[in-house]
């Protein structure tokens, strides 16, 4: 999980990325920067290559109004 945290921090260019394990499952972790929840990363434990998928929701209030609506 530590290596996955390092890769995610590099890709998102945010050294404050932190992965927190979830209580009821071992195949995913919550992703935070500081205390802000960003999303969930899911591990495909059956994939021999060790694939992971990051799921992040973006709220309307997080979008910059000057860019227009999506």
C-alpha positions as CSV (number, residue, x, y, z in Angstrom):
1,X,0.0,0.0,0.0
2,X,2.9,2.3,0.7
3,X,4.3,2.1,-2.9
4,X,0.8,2.8,-4.2
5,X,0.6,5.9,-2.1
6,X,4.0,7.1,-3.4
7,X,2.9,6.5,-7.1
8,X,-0.4,8.3,-6.5
9,X,1.4,11.3,-4.8
10,X,3.8,11.5,-7.8
11,X,1.1,11.3,-10.4
12,X,-1.1,13.9,-8.7
13,X,1.9,16.1,-7.8
14,X,0.8,16.2,-4.2
15,X,3.3,14.9,-1.5
16,X,0.5,15.1,1.1
17,X,-1.5,12.2,-0.4
18,X,-2.3,9.6,2.2
19,X,-4.0,6.2,1.8
20,X,-6.1,5.0,4.7
21,X,-7.3,1.4,4.9
22,X,-11.0,0.8,5.1
23,X,-12.3,-1.2,8.0
24,X,-14.5,-3.8,6.3
25,X,-12.5,-4.5,3.1
26,X,-8.9,-5.2,2.2
27,X,-9.2,-4.5,-1.5
28,X,-9.5,-0.7,-1.3
29,X,-8.3,2.4,0.6
30,X,-9.5,6.0,1.0
31,X,-7.4,8.7,-0.5
32,X,-6.8,11.9,1.4
33,X,-4.8,15.1,1.0
34,X,-4.3,16.6,4.4
35,X,-7.8,16.0,6.0
36,X,-9.7,16.3,2.7
37,X,-11.2,13.1,1.3
38,X,-10.5,12.8,-2.4
39,X,-11.8,9.3,-3.4
40,X,-11.3,5.6,-3.1
41,X,-8.6,3.5,-4.8
42,X,-9.6,-0.1,-5.5
43,X,-7.0,-2.9,-5.8
44,X,-7.7,-5.8,-8.2
45,X,-6.2,-8.5,-6.1
46,X,-6.9,-11.2,-8.7
47,X,-4.9,-9.3,-11.3
48,X,-1.3,-10.7,-11.5
49,X,0.0,-7.3,-12.6
50,X,-1.4,-5.6,-9.5
51,X,-3.8,-3.2,-11.2
52,X,-5.5,-0.4,-9.2
53,X,-8.4,1.9,-10.0
54,X,-8.9,5.4,-8.5
55,X,-12.5,6.7,-8.2
56,X,-12.9,10.4,-7.4
57,X,-16.2,12.4,-7.4
58,X,-16.1,16.1,-8.3
59,X,-18.8,18.3,-6.9
60,X,-20.2,21.4,-8.7
61,X,-18.9,23.6,-5.9
62,X,-15.4,22.3,-6.7
63,X,-15.5,23.5,-10.3
64,X,-14.3,27.0,-11.2
65,X,-17.3,29.0,-12.5
66,X,-15.1,30.9,-15.0
67,X,-14.6,27.6,-17.0
68,X,-18.3,27.1,-17.6
69,X,-20.3,24.1,-16.8
70,X,-19.3,20.6,-17.8
